Amino acid sequence: FLDHIVTSTNMSCLTPHDRNEKGSFLAANLYAKSVFGEDALVNVSVEKKDDNDGKLAGYIRIRSKTQGIALSLGDRITSVQRGHTQ
């Protein structure tokens, strides 16, 4: 999940993680800089449910100084999660 979000949004992961480690909880910080020099920090917290449906629950929080980059990044993450490609 994390690799999919990182590659789809062109962000870099600031939190070191072992891809071979299997667990039910993930927390990571992602960073991006726009072409206009605006910074954005994304906090991802996800938990895999135990009901064998493969569903994930959690949140993604976007922080930036300007509202524009936060809104466009949020729209991009939402479309990636729903499976739409742009």
C-alpha positions as CSV (number, residue, x, y, z in Angstrom):
1,F,0.0,0.0,0.0
2,L,2.7,2.5,1.0
3,D,4.8,1.8,-2.2
4,H,1.6,2.3,-4.3
5,I,0.9,5.7,-2.7
6,V,4.6,6.8,-2.9
7,T,4.9,6.0,-6.6
8,S,1.5,7.3,-7.6
9,T,1.9,10.7,-6.0
10,N,5.7,11.2,-6.7
11,M,6.4,11.6,-3.0
12,S,9.4,10.4,-1.0
13,C,9.0,8.3,2.1
14,L,10.8,9.8,5.1
15,T,10.1,6.9,7.5
16,P,12.5,3.9,7.0
17,H,10.6,0.6,6.8
18,D,11.4,-3.0,6.0
19,R,9.3,-4.2,3.0
20,N,9.8,-7.8,4.1
21,E,8.4,-7.3,7.5
22,K,4.7,-8.3,7.7
23,G,2.5,-6.6,10.2
24,S,-1.0,-5.3,10.6
25,F,-0.2,-1.7,11.3
26,L,1.7,0.9,9.3
27,A,2.7,4.5,10.1
28,A,4.8,6.6,7.7
29,N,5.6,10.2,6.8
30,L,5.8,11.3,3.1
31,Y,7.3,14.5,1.7
32,A,6.8,16.3,-1.6
33,K,7.8,19.6,-3.0
34,S,5.8,21.2,-5.8
35,V,7.2,22.9,-8.9
36,F,6.4,26.2,-7.2
37,G,8.5,25.4,-4.2
38,E,5.7,24.5,-1.8
39,D,6.3,21.8,0.7
40,A,3.8,19.1,1.8
41,L,4.0,16.5,4.5
42,V,1.7,13.5,4.5
43,N,1.1,11.3,7.5
44,V,-0.2,7.8,6.7
45,S,-1.6,5.6,9.4
46,V,-3.1,2.3,8.2
47,E,-4.2,-0.9,9.9
48,K,-5.1,-4.2,8.2
49,K,-8.4,-5.5,9.5
50,D,-8.5,-9.1,10.9
51,D,-11.7,-10.0,9.1
52,N,-9.8,-11.7,6.2
53,D,-11.5,-9.3,3.6
54,G,-8.1,-7.6,3.0
55,K,-9.6,-4.2,3.9
56,L,-7.5,-1.4,5.3
57,A,-8.7,1.2,7.8
58,G,-6.9,4.4,8.8
59,Y,-6.2,7.9,7.8
60,I,-4.0,10.1,5.6
61,R,-3.3,13.6,6.9
62,I,-1.9,16.3,4.6
63,R,-0.1,19.3,6.0
64,S,1.2,22.3,4.0
65,K,1.4,26.1,4.3
66,T,-0.9,26.7,1.4
67,Q,-4.3,25.2,0.8
68,G,-3.8,24.6,-2.9
69,I,-1.2,21.9,-2.7
70,A,-3.0,20.1,0.1
71,L,-6.3,20.0,-1.9
72,S,-4.6,18.8,-5.1
73,L,-2.6,16.2,-3.3
74,G,-5.7,15.0,-1.5
75,D,-7.6,14.7,-4.8
76,R,-4.7,12.7,-6.3
77,I,-4.5,10.3,-3.3
78,T,-8.3,9.8,-3.4
79,S,-8.2,9.0,-7.1
80,V,-5.3,6.6,-6.6
81,Q,-7.1,4.8,-3.8
82,R,-10.3,4.4,-5.9
83,G,-8.2,3.0,-8.8
84,H,-8.6,5.9,-11.2
85,T,-5.6,6.9,-13.3
86,Q,-4.8,10.4,-14.5
